[in-house]
Each structure stands twice: as structure tokens, then as C-alpha cells.
């Protein structure tokens, strides 16, 4: 299985585009969770995890990959 892992130096709105609307696994320095990537803008990404909105600064993302 091939997965797209976005490393922290490449986490940009453009890099997240293929994952928009998909279930993803997100890793930050302090957490690992699974949710849906709903939106992204310059500087932050918006996910829904268990019906809770989570907004994360792009700089805090360690990796994002399809679930």
C-alpha cells in the first residue's frame, strides 16, 4: 500500500490539497488522531475528529497521511 506522508517541512495548503475531504491520520508533537480534513488555509488546517472541530497550525503538524 502506498501512502502519502507529508513531513513538517512540506506541510502547506498545497500539500494538503489531495487529502481534502478524506479520513486522515494526523500526528503532532503531543497527539496522534484520526479525523477528516475539512479545510486548509495559509497557516492552519481544520479537521473534524469525533464530531469536534480541531484547528491546527500547519507548523504543529508532524505528519498527515490517509487513514
C-alpha positions as CSV (number, residue, x, y, z in Angstrom):
1,X,0.0,0.0,0.0
2,X,1.3,3.4,-0.9
3,X,0.5,6.3,1.4
4,X,1.3,9.9,1.3
5,X,3.1,11.2,4.3
6,X,3.6,14.9,4.5
7,X,6.7,15.9,6.5
8,X,6.7,19.0,8.6
9,X,8.8,21.0,6.2
10,X,6.3,20.2,3.4
11,X,3.0,20.7,5.3
12,X,1.5,23.5,3.2
13,X,-2.0,24.2,2.0
14,X,-0.9,22.9,-1.4
15,X,0.5,19.6,0.1
16,X,-2.8,19.0,1.9
17,X,-5.0,19.5,-1.2
18,X,-5.1,15.8,-2.2
19,X,-6.3,14.9,1.3
20,X,-9.2,17.3,1.4
21,X,-12.4,15.6,2.5
22,X,-10.6,12.3,3.3
23,X,-10.1,10.5,6.5
24,X,-6.5,11.1,7.7
25,X,-4.2,10.2,10.5
26,X,-2.6,13.3,12.0
27,X,0.5,13.4,14.2
28,X,1.5,16.5,16.2
29,X,4.3,16.6,18.8
30,X,1.7,15.9,21.5
31,X,-1.0,13.8,19.8
32,X,-2.0,11.2,17.3
33,X,-5.5,11.1,16.0
34,X,-7.8,10.2,13.1
35,X,-10.2,12.6,11.5
36,X,-11.4,14.2,8.3
37,X,-9.6,17.1,6.7
38,X,-12.3,19.7,6.1
39,X,-10.3,22.8,5.1
40,X,-7.0,24.4,5.0
41,X,-5.8,28.0,4.7
42,X,-2.4,29.6,4.9
43,X,-1.1,28.7,8.3
44,X,-3.7,26.2,9.6
45,X,-5.7,23.1,8.8
46,X,-9.2,22.3,10.0
47,X,-10.1,18.7,10.9
48,X,-13.2,17.1,12.4
49,X,-12.4,14.4,15.0
50,X,-15.4,12.5,16.6
51,X,-17.7,15.5,15.8
52,X,-15.3,18.0,17.3
53,X,-13.7,20.7,15.2
54,X,-9.9,20.8,15.5
55,X,-7.9,23.6,14.0
56,X,-4.1,23.0,13.9
57,X,-1.4,25.4,12.9
58,X,0.5,23.9,9.9
59,X,3.8,24.3,11.8
60,X,2.4,22.0,14.6
61,X,1.8,19.1,12.1
62,X,4.4,16.4,12.2
63,X,2.7,14.2,9.6
64,X,-0.6,13.8,7.8
65,X,-1.4,10.6,5.9
66,X,-4.5,8.9,4.5
67,X,-6.2,6.7,7.1
